[in-house]
Amino acid sequence: MKTSNKTAVSRENAPSGSPSNQGDGASGRGTENQKTSGQKHTRSYHSQGQKNENRDTLRQVLRYIRPYWPFVALSILCAAVTVALTLYVPILTGDAIDYIIAEGLVAFTPVLAIVKRIVIVVLCTAFTQWLMNVSNNRIAYHVIHDIRREAFHKIEILPLKYIDGHSYGDIVSRVIADVDQFSDGLLMGFTQLFTGVITIFGTLLFMISISGKITLVVVLVTPVSLFVAAFIAKKTYSMFQLQSTTRGEQTALIDEMLGNQKVVQAFGQEDEVLERFDEINDRLEKCSLKAIFFSSTTNPATRFVNSLVYTGVGLTGALSAISGGISVGQLSCFLSYANQYTKPFNEISGVVTELQNALACAARIFELIAEEPQLPEAADAVVLEAADGTVSLQNVAFSYTPEQKLIRDFNLSVRPGQRVAIVGPTGCGKTTVINLLMRFYDVSDGSIRVSGTDIRQTTRASLRTSFGMVLQETWLKAGTIRENLTMGKPDASEEEIIAAAKSAHAHSFIKRLPQGYDTVIGEDGGSLSQGQKQLLCIARVMLCLPPMLILDEATSSIDTRTEIKIQNAFAKMMEGRTSFIVAHRLSTIQTADIILVMKDGNIIEQGNHETLLAQGGFYANLYNSQFAR
């Protein structure tokens, strides 16, 4: 069964895990105080590290926001206008109340004039709010567009070592789910943070202008809600971080199972997979409930404090109105301001909580973006044009991990047009040699030269264009048959496409498809059989006809009769072209000019088919095990 740590180019002897961390087994009463002290120090260090991480994440967020500062300025301006107009309405309402002079005695003319003014102010407020929301949406979606684009670009230039070491689902979760969560928090922040802060300062100024004493009551009680919100937000960050990580783990499992559902069902692994999913799902449920529960306590806690503020304002304001300090209209205005003053604290506390989730998600996507890319091409890298097919490997050494040696002191010299077959037991390094030739990995020591030039001194694009590669694991993109065939040669003519398909014996089944070459297939070939997909991959290479070929079990999924025809087509295609053939079926490589027999990363035998059989060594044993009666 494939795992989610699959790669576009299969590899052998790659590490499947990391060494387990083992404790020193220290115990005893004498170490308890040291343990306690160490735990306190660890918590303090973790808290400091979290602060630094938040600070770095915020700095990166601001870097993405900076190009859109005109929208930020417009949003702040609209927020200021909205708040000013909103705070002007209570003044008008208070004036209207004061025109109610006594029972049955109301000055309707000025009251109607005030009502008209209120209507105009409300309409203007609605327009500025709409304009502010438009600006905020543009900021948020431009920012996540840039982040996603940079993240996807980074994935394309990451070394295969990173892709091999991380599940596809986790990477997808970072680019899709985490960025969505981040955008929600960013949008809420812009929508409510600006207006909230401006509302707080604006209402304070208006309340001071009415009564300084009552304003003092408001100012003294309000900071309690800030302390409550800050305390809860600090506790919820780690919970949201765990939630985001667990969500990525769940996405990875789902991605893995969807890609291998046939194997799961064939081996009756449904119950085991369901248990794994339930275990991850239960952990996600628990950490999500904790994060949401603690974050949801922010709003009720701040509302409770704000209700105390409103109660204090009502009591002191009523006493002041009874003593003649303020009018009833001013008291009504003050109560409205007190309510508007405390409301942003509820909103800001919600924003802070949401931002904790957003920052946790942003940290994961920024971690991906900050990963070291593959080694950059040399400043004087040359473009490999019209490679003559000369390939030389000199003292090559390579291992996927330093602890596990694979290829050591590998030497090979290939002349133009030679066909080189590589055989050996599973895990001996056959596919690894192909990965090194294509520079999917760089050698640890030694050098590989193509046409006399070290491949580390050539551009990757020109090197890989010089090779045509057909792998055992097929890959087709979602699109038409034609688009898949012309991937390496977009300007190919119709005649060239059909000729390549006929050479690969794919033309007949393509013509039987509903729209022929314009038939749209789904991801990874859709409903096509494995053999049909492999024929399309072979046709794709035959259309390009590069100077060098790599065939890694290229006919493994094709029936015997078609394989014979394909081998004849390959033989014609390989004429004058340097070819590297990785094969387990030795019948396919008997005509090779050189057969390299590998074991444990070394070449143990070398020669043509007849010579190696005559030696009676490892190759002869392999051959006889397949063909002996």
N, C-alpha and C positions, 0 to 999 in steps of 0.2 A: 504493500500500500504506500503510495506517495505520501510524504509529509508536507506540511505547509512550508518547510524550509527548502523547497525545491528551487532550482535555478534554471535559467534558460539553457545553460550548458552544463550537462551532468558532470560530476567529478568523482574521483575515486579516492578512497582513504581520507576523505575530508573528516574533520572532527565532528563528532555527533553530540558532544557534550563537553562540559567543563569539569575539572576536578572538584569533588565535593569539599566544602570547608569543614574542617574538623577542629573541634575544640581541644584545649590542652588538658581537659579533664581535671582542672584544679578544683579542690573542694576543701571544706573545713571551716570551723568557726573563725579561725584567724584571718580569713579572707573576706568575711562578710562585710566588714566596714569598707574594705577596699572596693568591693563590688558595688555597694550603695553609693560610695563617692564617685565611682566610675560611671554609674547610671545617671547620676545628677549631671556630671560633666558631659555625658553623651547627649542628654536632653538639652542642656544649655547650648552645646555645639550644634545640635540639630536645629534648634530655634534660630540661632544666629545664621546658620546656613540657609534656612528657609527665608529669612529676611533678605539675605544677599541674593537668593534666587529670585524672589519677588521683585527686588530692585532691578536686577538685570533684565528680567522679563519685561517690566514696565518700560525700561530704557529701549528695548527692542521694539516694543509696541509703538512708542513715540517716534521711533525711526521710520516705521511704516506710515505713520499718520502725517509726518512732516510734509510730504509732497502735496497734501490736500489741505494745507493751512487756509486757503481762501474759504473753503467750506466750513472749516472750524471757526474762522472769524465771523462768517455769516451766521452760523448756528448760535454763537455767543451773543451776537447783536440781536438776533430774533428772540433769544431767551430773555435778554434784558428788556426788550420792548414788551414781550408777553407778560413778564412779571410786573412791569410798571403799569400796564393797562389793567392787569388783574387786581393789583393793589389799589388802583384808582376807583374801582367799582364800590368797595365798602365805604369810601368817603362819600360817594354820591348817594349810596343807600342811607348813610347816617344823616346826610343833609335832608333827604326826603322824609325821614322819620321825624326830624325836628320841625318840619312844616305841619306835622299833626299837632296842633297847638293844644286842643282840648277835645272833650267828647263832643262829636258832632261839628267840630270846627277844624276844617282841613283846607289849607291853601292849595287848591287843585292845580292852578295855573303853573306855579313853579314846580310842583310835583311831576306834572306831565312833561315839562321841559327836561327835568332830570331823567325821567324814564327814557325819553328819546336819546339823551346823551348816553345812557347806559347801553341801549341797543347798539349804537354806533361803536362804542368801546368794545362790546362783546364781539361784534363782527370783525373789527380790526384784530382783536386778540386771536380769533379763530384763524384768520389769514396768516398771521405771524407764526402761530403754532404749526400750521401746515407747511410753511416755508422752512421752519426749523426741522421738522421731521424729514422733509425732502433732503435737506443738507446732511442730516445725520445718517440717513440711509445711504447716501452717496459715499460718505466717509467710510462707513462700516463695510459696504460691499466692495468698494475699491480696495480697501485694505486686505480683505480676505481673498480677493482676486489676486493681489500681488503675492500674498503669502502662499497660496496654493500653487501659483505659477513657479515661484522660487523653489518650493518644496518638490514639485514634480521635476523641475530642471535638476535639482540636486540628486534625485533618485537616478536620473539618467547618467550622472557622472560619478556616482558612488562606486567604489570598488566592489567586485563581486563578493569579496570577503564579508562585507557588511550585509549584502542581500542574503548570502548563505547563512549568516548568523542570526537573522531576524525573520520571524514568520511574516508571510505576505499579509495576513489579516491584520497584524499589529500596525504595519506600515500604512495599509489602507485606512485603518481606523484613525491614525494620526492625521492623514491628509483630508479625510472626509468628516468623520464624526467630531474629532477634536476641534477642527476649524469651525464647524457649525456651532458648537458650544461656545467657542470664543467669540464668534460674530454676534451671537445672542447677547452675551455679556457686554460686548463693546457697544452694541446698539442701545441697550438699556442704559449704559453709562452715559452716553452722549445725550440721550433723550431726557434723562432725569437729573443727572448730576449738575449740569449748567443751570437749569431752571431752579433746582433745589437750593443751590448755594446763593444764587442771586435773590431768590425769594426770602431766604433767611435774613440777609443783610437789608433788603428793602423793607421788610416788615418791621425790623428793629428800628429803622429810621422813622417810619411812620408812627410806630407806637411811642417812641421817645417824644415825638412832636405833640402827642396827645397827653401822655402822662408818664413822667420819668419814674415815679414810684412803682406804678403797676408793672412797667417794663422791667424793673429790677427783679420783681418776683419771677417773671418769665425767664430771665437770663440766669438766675441762680439755680432754678430747678432743671432746666433743659439739659445741661451737660451730662446729667445722669444717663440719659438715653444714649449719648455718644459712647460713654464707657461700656454700657451694656452691649451695644452693637459691635464695638471694637473687640471686646472679649470673645464674643461668639464667633466673629469672623476669623479671629486668630486660630480658634479651635477647629474650624471647619475646613481650612485649606488642605490639611493632610488627608482629610476624609474625601474631599473632592479629587485629590490627586490619586488616591487609591481607587476611587470609582472609575476614573478615566483609564487607568492602567488595566483594571479588570475588564472593562468594556473592550479594550483592545485585545485582550486574551480571548474573550468570547468571540469576537469577530474573526480572530485567527482560526479558532476551532470550526466555526461555521464554514469559513472559506475552504478549510482543509477537507471537511466532510462533503461539501458540494462537489469539489473537484474529484473526489474518489468514492462517490456513492456506490458505484458498481462493485468495487472491491469490498466495501463495507458490507454490502448485502451478500456478496458471494461467500464471505468468510463468517457470516452470521455475527457481525460485530455491532449490530444495532443497539443491543442492551448496554454493551460496554461504552459505546459512544454516548448514549443517552445518559449514562451515569456520569461520564466526564462533563457533559453539558450541564447536567443538574448541579454538579459540584461547583462549577464556575458560576452558574446562574444563581445559586444560593449565596455564594460569596458576593456577587454583584448586588443581589437584593439587600444583603446585610449592610454593606458599605454605603449603598445608595440611601437606604433608610436612615442610617446614622447621619449621613451628610445632609439629607433633606430635613430630617427631624431637628437637628441642632440649628440649621440655617433658618428653619421656619419659626423657631422661637424668637428670632430677632424682632419680627414685626409685632407680635403681641407684647413683648417686653417694652419696646419703645412706645407702643400705643398706650400702655399702662402709665408710663412716665408722662407722656403728653397729656393724658386725661387729668393727671394731677396738676399739670400746668394750667389747663383750661379751667379746672375747678378753682385754683388759686386766683386766676384772673377774674373769674366771675364773682367770687366773694369780695375781693378787694375793690373791684370795679363797682359793685353794687353799693358797698359802704361809701365809696367816694361819691357816687351819684346821689345817694341819700343826703350826704352832707353838702351837696352843691358843688363839689370839685369838678365834676364833668357832667355833661348833659346825657340824657337817655340815648340820643342818637350817637354820641361819642362812645358810650358804653357798648352799643351794638356794633359800632365800627371796630372798637378795640377787641371785642370777642371774636369778630371775624378775622382780625389780624392774628390773634393768638392761635386760632385754628389753622390759619395758613402758615404761621411760623412753625408750628409743630409738625405739620404734614410733611414737609421736605425731609425731616429727620427720619420718618418712617420710610420714605422713598429711598433716601440715601443709604439707610441701613440695609434695605433690600438690594440696592445696587452694589454695596460693598460685598454682601453675601454672594451675589451673582458673579461679581468680579473675581472672587476667590475661585469659583469654578472655572471662569474664563481664563484666569492666570494659570491654573493647574493644566488646563488643556493647551494653552499657548506655550507653556514650558516644554510640553512633549513635542509639539511641532517645531519649536525653535531648536530643540535638541537634535531633531532630524536635519534641519537646515544647517546646523553648526558642525555636522559630521565632516570629517576630513574627506575630501573628494579623492578620486584616483590620482596617481602621480601626474602632474601636468606634463604636457609635451615639452620637450626641450625647445629653448628659444630658437635654436638653429635647426629644428627638425625639418627633414627633407620630405618632399612628397614622392612616394614610390611610384614612379611612372613606368609602365611597360616592363614589369618585372620579368627577368629571363627564366625564373624557376630555380635558380641556384639557392639551396638552403644549407646552412651549416650550423650545427650545434656544437659548441666547444666548452667542455668542462662544466656543463650545466648542472646546477644543484637547485633543488626546490623542495619545500615542505609547506603544507597548509598551516601547521603549527610547529613551533620550534622543538617541542618535545617529541614529535613523531616524524622521523626522517622518511622521505619518500624517494625522490630522485637524487642520485649522487654521481658526480663525475660522468655525466651522460655526453657522449660524443657521437656525432653523426654528420656525414657529408653526403649531400644529395645533388646530383647533376641535373641539368634541365631535362625535362621529359621523363625522368625516371618515376617508376611506380613503386612506392615504399609501403609495404604492409606491416602493421604492428599487431602482434598477437601475444597472448599470454593469459594467465589466470586472472580472475576478477580481482581488482585492487592492486594490480602490479604497476599502474601508472600510465596506461595507454591513453585514456582520455585526458589525463593531466598534460601529456605532451602536446595534444591538440590545443588545450587551453593556453599553453605557453606560446605555441606558434601564432595563435590569434591575438596574443597579448591580453587575454582576459585576466591573466595573472602575470606578474613580472618575475623573472628568475631571481633566486636568492643569490646565486653566484654563477659565474661564467657568462656566456653570451650566445644569442641566437642571431644569425645574420641571414638576410634575404637579399639576393643579388649583391652580396658583398657589403651591405650596410647593416649595422646593428639595429634591430627593430626598435630599440629604445630611442634611436635617433631619427626615426621616421614618424610621420603622423599616423595616428591610429586608423583614421578613416581610409587613408591610401593603402595601409597594410591590409586591412580587412577587405577592402575592395579587390585586392589582388588574389584573395582566396574565395573560392566557392565552397560552401559548406552544406552538407546534408547530414542531419543528425538522426539518431534512432528516435529521439523524442521530437515529434513534429510540432510545428507551431504555425498557425494560420490566424490572421487577424479577421475581425468582423468586417465584412465587405464583400465585393463581388469576386468571383474566381479570377477575373482579369486583373483586378487590383492586387491580388495575392501573387499572381505569376509575374507581374511587372514591378514587383517591389524593388528589385535590384537594377531594373532598366525601365524607368517610367516612360521613355520615349519609344519603346519597341513598337514595331508595326504589327498589324493584324497577321500578316504572313509569318513573321518571326514567332509570334505567340503560338500560332497553330503548329508550326514546325517543331517548336520546343515541346509542346504537349504531345505531339505524335511520337517524338523521339523517346519521351518518357512513358509512352503507352497510356497516356491519360486522356487523349482526345476523344476516344470512343465513349467513355463514361461521362465526360463533360457535356458532349452533345446530347446525351440522354437526360440531362438535367432540365428543368422547366424552361429556363431562359439561357441555356448554354453557358457561354463564357460570362454572361451578365447575371448569372444566378447569384443571389446574395446568400452568403453562408454566415452562420453565427460565430460567436467567439470560439476559437480553437477548432474550427472546422464544422461546428454544428452537428448535423446528423450524418456527415460523411463517415465512411468506415475508416479504420486506422490505415488500411492499405491505400485507400483513395487519397487520404491526406498525405501519405508519404510520396505517392506519385506526383502530387502537386508540388511538394517541396523539391523533388528531383527535377521537375520541369522548370521550376523557378531558377535553379542553378544552370540548367542547360540553356536557358534563354540568355544568361549573362556571359557564359563561357569565359571565365577569368583564367589567367595564366597558371594558377595553381588550384588544386582541388583537395578537399578534405571530406572523406566519406566515413562517417562513424556509424557502422551497422546500418547503412543506408537502405538496405532491402530487408530488414528484419521482419517487417509486417506485410510482406508481399508473397503471394503464392509462388510455388516453385516454377511453374511455366512462365509466369510474367517475370520472375526474377531472372531467368535465363535470357529473356529478351532485353531486360534492363541492363544486365551485365554486358551484353553485346553493345548496347547503346553507350554504356559507360566506357567500354573499351575504345569505341570510336571517338568519344568525347575526350578521353585521356591521351589520345595521340598527340605528342608534342607538348603535353602539359605535365608538370610535376604533380604527382598525386600521392596523398597520404591516406591509407585505407586501414581503418580499425575494424577488425572482424573477429568473430568467434567461430563462424562457419568457415573452416579452412578451404572448402571447395571454391570459395569466391576469390581467393587470393593466390591460387596456384600459378598464375601467369605474372605475378609481381616480379619486378627486377630485383628488389631487395626485400627480404622478410626479416624483420627485427623481432626476435623472441625476447620478451621482457619478463622479469621476475623480480619482485621487491624493488622496483625502481631502477634496475640495471638491465643492460643488454647482455644476455648470457649466450645468445647464439645469433649469427648473422649470415645470410646467404640467400640463394634462390631455393625454390621448392625441392629440386632434385638433390642439391648439395646437402641441405639440411636433413632430408630423409636418409641420405647415405651415411651421415654422421651417426645416426641412431641415438640422438640425444633427446632433449626435452621436447623439441618440435615433433620429432618422429613419434614420441609417445602420445602427444596431443593428437596428431593426425591419425594414428592407428586406433586411438580410443573412439574416434568418430567414424572411421571407415572399415575397421577390421570386421571380418565376418564372424 
